[in-house]
Amino acid sequence: AAVDDGAAPGRIQVTFTVHQWFRGGTADQVTVTAYATATGRTSEIADRATFRPGTRLLVSGATQPAAPPIAWSGCGFTRPYDQATAATWQSTLKR
């Protein structure tokens, strides 16, 4: 992930290298908006994961009209990668 804190106040832009899409895309990279912490450099999300370069995450989100997609950061929607959860997402979100 690459982080750009030049987004709107309280938000950051994060560009991910995508290893696998479960639904909704095909690109090798995607840039999403995430909510920033007080430092503005990282975004705290479920299970204390952060959007930092090198962090592997399972990311949930949605498209927005005339804006980059947004990453959902509450209730475990975006979380640290683990194989068991990835397998559940794969079976649940089959295309």
N, C-alpha and C positions, 0 to 999 in steps of 0.2 A: 504494500500500500504506500502511496505517496500522498502526503498531506499538504494542502495549500490553505493557509489561514486568511486568504484575501477575500473570502466569501462574506456574505452579510453578517453583521454583528451577531455573535452567539452561535454562528455556524462555521463549519469548515468544509472544504471540498476534499474528498478522498478519492484517489484513483487506484483501483484494484486491478491486479492481474488475475484473471478469472481462470481457475483450474477446471471448474465444472458449473454449468448452469443446470438448475433443477427445473426452472420454468422461466420463460419471459425474455430470453436473450440468446445471442450466439457470439457476441464479440469476445475477443481475447482480453480486452480491457474495458472497464466501465468507471465513470466518475460519478460519485453520488454526493449529496449534501448530508452532513451529519451535524448534530448539535455539539458545540464545543463546551469545554469546562471553563472555569475561571481563567486558566492559563491561556486558553485559546489555541494551544498547540496539539492537544489530543482530545478525544471525545470519550468519556467514560460510558460504557455500555454494559449490558447484562453480564453478570458473572465477573465483573471487574476487568473485562477485556478493554483494550483501547485500540483506536485506529492509529497505529504507528507503523513505520516502515518495517517490513519483515513479519508482521503479525498475521497469522492465518486465522481467518474467521469464516463462519457461516453467516451470510448477510441476507436479511429480508428487507424488502422495501417496496416502493411504489413509484410509478411515474408521476410527474407533475406537469400540468400544462405550461408550456413555454419556460421550463426550468429543468435543471438536471434532476434525475431521480433522487429520491430521499431514502436514506437508510432508517428503518425503524429501530429504535434503540431501547425500547422498554419491554418488559415482560418476557425476556429471553428470545425475542425475535431475531436479534443479531447477537451472536455468541461466539466464544472461542471454538475453533474447529475441533471436533473429535469424531472418530470414525463411526461410532454407534449412532450419534445424532445425524451425521451425514447419510447413513444408510436409511434411517427413518425418513428423513426428508426426501431421499431418492424414491423410496417406495410410495410415499404419500403424494408427492408432487409429480408423478410420472406425466410426461407430455401426452 
